Amino acid sequence: MRQHHPHASMDAVEAAQAAWQKKHESWSGRNPALVARVAAGPKRQLPESWDSTIPNLTTESRSRARGFRAVLNAIAAKLPELIGGSANLAPSNSTIS
């Protein structure tokens, strides 16, 4: 049985942290506006007119899956920090991006 060595695991943690930091810095350079928004932290307030692009759906005009996709995508355009979806139904309602 292999012995657990605390220094070896700390080396792995530090290497993983350094790799993540490098990726994050690269991403941050490409996405400064999103970085600023995330850095501001959750304010528990919705931005003004966050719902202005939500489509007006009727039961005749859309299936539930297509309606869900349209609404979720409209909200996500205004709230990039939104995390949503529908687990195993994501392929059928196109919520995977």
C-alpha positions as CSV (number, residue, x, y, z in Angstrom):
1,M,0.0,0.0,0.0
2,R,1.3,3.4,-0.9
3,Q,2.1,5.8,2.0
4,H,0.5,9.2,2.0
5,H,3.1,11.9,2.2
6,P,1.7,15.4,3.2
7,H,4.5,17.3,1.4
8,A,3.8,15.4,-1.9
9,S,0.1,16.3,-1.7
10,M,0.9,20.0,-0.9
11,D,3.2,20.1,-4.0
12,A,0.3,18.8,-6.1
13,V,-2.1,21.4,-4.6
14,E,0.4,24.2,-5.2
15,A,1.0,23.1,-8.8
16,A,-2.8,22.9,-9.5
17,Q,-3.3,26.3,-8.0
18,A,-0.5,27.8,-10.1
19,A,-2.0,26.2,-13.3
20,W,-5.4,27.5,-12.4
21,Q,-4.0,31.0,-11.7
22,K,-2.3,31.1,-15.1
23,K,-5.5,30.1,-16.9
24,H,-7.5,32.7,-14.8
25,E,-5.1,35.5,-15.7
26,S,-5.3,34.6,-19.4
27,W,-9.1,34.5,-19.2
28,S,-9.2,37.8,-17.3
29,G,-7.2,39.5,-19.9
30,R,-9.7,38.5,-22.5
31,N,-12.8,39.4,-20.4
32,P,-12.2,42.5,-18.4
33,A,-15.8,43.6,-18.2
34,L,-16.9,40.3,-16.9
35,V,-14.0,40.2,-14.4
36,A,-15.1,43.6,-13.1
37,R,-18.7,42.4,-12.7
38,V,-17.7,39.2,-10.9
39,A,-15.2,41.0,-8.7
40,A,-18.0,43.4,-7.6
41,G,-19.6,40.4,-5.9
42,P,-23.2,39.4,-5.6
43,K,-25.4,42.4,-4.8
44,R,-28.6,40.6,-4.8
45,Q,-30.0,43.2,-7.2
46,L,-31.0,42.7,-10.7
47,P,-29.6,45.2,-13.3
48,E,-32.0,47.7,-14.7
49,S,-34.2,46.3,-17.5
50,W,-32.8,42.8,-17.0
51,D,-36.1,41.4,-18.3
52,S,-36.6,43.7,-21.3
53,T,-35.6,41.0,-23.8
54,I,-37.7,38.1,-22.4
55,P,-40.0,37.0,-25.2
56,N,-43.7,37.1,-24.7
57,L,-44.7,33.4,-25.1
58,T,-48.1,31.9,-25.6
59,T,-48.9,28.2,-25.3
60,E,-49.8,28.1,-29.0
61,S,-46.5,29.7,-30.2
62,R,-43.9,27.6,-28.5
63,S,-43.2,24.2,-27.0
64,R,-42.2,24.2,-23.3
65,A,-38.6,23.3,-24.2
66,R,-38.3,26.0,-26.8
67,G,-39.9,28.5,-24.6
68,F,-37.6,27.6,-21.7
69,R,-34.6,28.0,-24.0
70,A,-35.8,31.4,-25.3
71,V,-36.4,32.8,-21.8
72,L,-33.2,31.4,-20.3
73,N,-31.1,32.7,-23.1
74,A,-32.7,36.1,-22.9
75,I,-32.1,36.4,-19.2
76,A,-28.5,35.0,-19.6
77,A,-27.7,37.8,-22.1
78,K,-28.4,40.3,-19.3
79,L,-27.0,38.3,-16.4
80,P,-23.8,36.6,-17.5
81,E,-23.3,35.1,-14.0
82,L,-26.5,33.1,-14.4
83,I,-26.1,29.4,-14.0
84,G,-29.1,27.4,-15.2
85,G,-30.2,24.5,-17.3
86,S,-32.1,21.3,-17.0
87,A,-29.7,18.4,-16.4
88,N,-30.4,15.5,-18.8
89,L,-32.9,17.6,-20.8
90,A,-30.3,20.2,-21.9
91,P,-29.7,18.7,-25.4
92,S,-33.4,18.7,-26.1
93,N,-34.0,22.3,-25.1
94,S,-30.7,23.6,-26.3
95,T,-29.6,25.1,-23.0
96,I,-26.0,23.9,-23.5
97,S,-23.7,26.5,-24.8
